[in-house]
Structure formats: C-alpha cells, structure tokens
Amino acid sequence: MLTIERDIRLAGVGYEGLGLDEFIRRLQLSGVTLLVDVRLNPISRKRGFSKTALAGALGEAGIAYEHLRELGNPKWNRAGFGGSAGELANARETYAEGLRSPSASECLDRIAAAARLRSVALMCFEADEQRCHRDVVLNAVRDRLSFAMSA
C-alpha cells in the first residue's frame, strides 16, 4: 500500500496467481476498504473474480466494490503491455491518452476523492503492475492528489 499523505492511501493489486480467499486476505491485511475494478469487462475464468461474485465476497469481508468500465484497457491495446520495452511504452502512452476523455477524467476524480476518505486499491488481473494499465491509472490519480495538495 502506498501512503501519499497521512490520510491518503492508494494502491494497485492484481489477482494473477491468487485464489479469492488469499486475495481478500491480502486486501484486509492492507486495510483496503474500497476495491475499484479497472477491467474493461469484469469477468474472469478464475472462480470468484467475476463482478457479481467478487462484489459479494468483498462485501462479506467489509470491502466495498466499484467497477469503472471507463478505465478499462481496450482489447486492441493490451498486447503492447506484454511486449518489448518500446511496445510497452507505446501501449502506456496510448492508454494515457484515453484517460483524457471526460468520462475517464471523471472516474479519476472519483478515485482521488475516495482515496482522501478511505483506503483504495485499484484491481486488474496482472500481478506485474508495470505490465498493467492500472499503473497508468494509479499515476494519473496520484497526479490529481499531488496537484490538490499543492493547490
């Protein structure tokens, strides 16, 4: 978990290689109270990680769930996140450009506002955050939080 300011907690989390119980246990140990799902399509072949089942299991564990489809990485841009360093850089930049849309910007503002009030984790599948679009989302939210703190 990253602490940006004493009262602001924000982190990224991937469920790759984890079972549902272990995933939730890690969230609880980190003090997460809101999980924001940034997958375009919140479905999974991995038992328990599709939207309805995940939201229910998290709710039973005292963790709120929110899916923000607007922050999902389009299918056509995903291969670059698993490619060479140059392909990764291009995919990250392409995705970052999409975050400038009004709907994505509104979602980023919502996450920043939530992070001022509670401990927030952004979730996608990949364990390696550098190879996941959620890292770009985290950076965009951190920029908003930093700007708000300096204003």
N, C-alpha and C positions, 0 to 999 in steps of 0.2 A: 504494500500500500504506500502511496506517495503522499506525503503531507506537504501541501503547498503553503499553507498558512496554518496557524494553530487550529483554527476551526474549519479548515477546508481539507477534505480527504477525497482523493480521486485515484483510481487505478484501472488497469486493464486486466482482463482474465480470459484465458482460453480454456476450453474443456477437452481439448485433444488429449487422449490418453487417460482420462479420468472417468470414473463412474459417477453417477449422480450423487450418491451419498458423500463420497470424498470431495466432490466439487462444492457441495453445500457446506460441508465441514470447514473447508478452507475459507469460504466466504465468511462464515460465522467467526472463525478464529481471527480474521482480519477486521471484524467489526462492521462488515458491509450491511447496510440497511436498505439499499436500493440497487438492484441489478438492472442495467439498461442493456437490452439486447440490440446490437447494431448489425445483425444479419439482415440481408435483404428479404430472405424467406426464412422465417423462424421454424424450420423443420429440420429434423435430423434422423439419420438411420440409427443413431445411438439412443438406446432406450432412455426416456425421461428428459431428453433435451429438445423436444418439440415444444412449441409455445404453450399450449394448454397444460401439458404435463409439467413442464418446468415452472410455469407460474403457480400451479397448485402446490408443488413440492416446496418452492421457495416461500410461499405464503404460510405453509405449515411450519416452516423454520423461522418465521418472523421477518422475512426479507421481501420487500416489495419488488414487483417486476414491471418493467415497461419495455415495450418493443417500439423502436423508432426505425421503421422501414426506410424512411427518407435518408438514413445514414448508411444503408447497405451498399456494398460494393457491387456495381453491375457485373454480371457474369462475363461480359466481354473484356473486362479489365482485370480479372482475377489471375490469369496466367502470369502476368508480369510480377506479381508478388512472390511467385515461386521461381522466377527466372534468375538470370545473371544480375550482377550489380546494376548495370545500365538499364535492364528491363525493370528491375525493382524501382529504381529512381523515376523512370517514366511512369510506371503504374501509380506510384505515390503522388506524383505531380498531377496526373490526370484525375485521380480521386480527389485531391485537394481542390482542384478547380471546381469540381461538382459541389463541394461544401460551400461555395459562394452563392448557391441558389437561395432564394428567400426561404423555402421550406427547410432546407438543411441548416441554414443560419438560425432559424427559429428553434430547431432542435438543439443546436449547440448552446444557445442561450438558456434553454430549459435545463440542460445538463449542468451548466455553470451555476444556475440558480439553485438547483438541487444540491450541488456539492458544497454550497455555502451553509446548508442546513443539515446535511446528513452525509454518511459515508457511501460513496457511489463507486460501483465497479461497472465498466463497460465490457460486454462479453461478445465474443465471436468464437469460432472453433479453434483456430490455430494457437498452438502453445507458444510459438516463437513470435512475440509481439512485433518485432521488426519486419516480419513477413506477413503482417496482417494490417488491413486498413484501419483497424481500431486504434493503432498507434498514431495515425494521421488525425483521427478524431480526438484522441487524448491531447495531442499537441494544440489543436485548434481550441479546445476547451481551456487548456492551460493559458493560452494566449489571452482569451477573454477574461479569465480570472486575474491574470497579471495586470492587464490593462485596467480592470476595475479597481484593483488595489492601488495602482499608481495614480488614478484619477482623483 
